[in-house]
């Protein structure tokens, strides 16, 4: 999304910092949505690493976050005509934030 974000020590502080980036209820809900997708993808990738084995690389995890966020967005906002390409390039335009 083009943001520079510093990781915090704990998940609660990370949640508060991430959702504190937005102004207005709609923006905060959108950021909460993105936060959930990121945490879910990291958790699922960690489980794959533990139970399947292999190496964890950053790029596939980021691609999974983008794809999963777009799929969840399409379910939440079915009237949107936002393509995956548009979501990857400028997701804020798709969400009307």
C-alpha positions as CSV (number, residue, x, y, z in Angstrom):
1,X,0.0,0.0,0.0
2,X,3.0,2.2,-0.2
3,X,3.4,2.7,3.6
4,X,6.5,2.4,5.7
5,X,5.7,0.7,8.9
6,X,7.9,-0.2,11.9
7,X,7.2,-3.5,13.7
8,X,6.4,-3.3,17.3
9,X,7.2,-5.7,20.1
10,X,3.8,-7.3,20.5
11,X,0.8,-8.1,18.5
12,X,-1.4,-5.8,20.6
13,X,0.9,-2.8,20.0
14,X,1.1,-3.8,16.3
15,X,-2.7,-3.8,16.0
16,X,-3.0,-0.4,17.8
17,X,-0.3,1.2,15.6
18,X,-1.7,-0.2,12.4
19,X,-5.3,0.8,13.0
20,X,-4.2,4.2,14.3
21,X,-2.9,5.1,10.8
22,X,-6.4,5.9,9.5
23,X,-8.7,8.8,10.2
24,X,-12.4,8.1,10.2
25,X,-14.4,4.9,10.8
26,X,-14.4,3.7,7.2
27,X,-10.6,4.0,6.9
28,X,-10.0,2.3,10.3
29,X,-12.3,-0.6,9.3
30,X,-10.4,-0.9,6.0
31,X,-7.0,-1.0,7.9
32,X,-8.4,-3.5,10.3
33,X,-9.4,-5.7,7.3
34,X,-5.8,-5.4,5.9
35,X,-4.3,-6.2,9.3
36,X,-6.4,-9.4,9.6
37,X,-5.3,-10.5,6.1
38,X,-1.7,-10.0,7.0
39,X,-1.8,-11.8,10.3
40,X,-3.9,-14.6,8.8
41,X,-1.4,-15.1,6.0
42,X,1.6,-15.0,8.3
43,X,0.0,-17.6,10.6
44,X,-1.0,-19.9,7.7
45,X,2.5,-19.6,6.2
46,X,4.1,-20.4,9.6
47,X,1.9,-23.5,9.8
48,X,3.0,-24.6,6.3
49,X,6.6,-24.1,7.3
50,X,6.2,-26.1,10.5
51,X,4.1,-29.0,9.2
52,X,5.2,-29.2,5.5
53,X,8.8,-28.0,5.9
54,X,10.8,-25.9,3.5
55,X,12.0,-22.3,3.6
56,X,9.8,-19.2,4.1
57,X,10.4,-16.5,1.6
58,X,9.0,-13.0,1.9
59,X,7.8,-12.5,-1.7
60,X,5.3,-15.4,-1.9
61,X,3.8,-14.3,1.4
62,X,3.3,-10.8,0.2
63,X,1.7,-12.1,-3.0
64,X,-0.7,-14.3,-0.9
65,X,-1.6,-11.3,1.2
66,X,-2.5,-9.3,-1.9
67,X,-4.5,-12.1,-3.5
68,X,-6.4,-13.0,-0.3
69,X,-7.1,-9.4,0.6
70,X,-8.6,-8.8,-2.9
71,X,-10.7,-12.0,-2.7
72,X,-12.0,-11.0,0.8
73,X,-12.7,-7.4,-0.5
74,X,-14.6,-8.8,-3.5
75,X,-16.9,-10.8,-1.1
76,X,-17.4,-7.8,1.2
77,X,-18.0,-5.3,-1.7
78,X,-19.4,-7.4,-4.6
79,X,-20.6,-4.2,-6.4
80,X,-16.9,-3.1,-6.9
81,X,-15.5,-3.7,-10.3
82,X,-11.9,-3.5,-9.0
83,X,-9.6,-6.0,-10.7
84,X,-6.7,-7.8,-9.0
85,X,-4.3,-5.6,-11.0
86,X,-6.0,-2.4,-9.8
87,X,-6.0,-3.8,-6.2
88,X,-2.3,-4.4,-6.4
89,X,-1.5,-1.0,-7.9
90,X,-3.8,1.3,-5.9
91,X,-6.0,-0.5,-3.4
92,X,-7.1,2.8,-1.8
93,X,-8.9,3.7,-5.1
94,X,-10.8,0.4,-5.0
95,X,-11.9,1.0,-1.4
96,X,-13.0,4.6,-1.8
97,X,-11.1,5.6,1.3
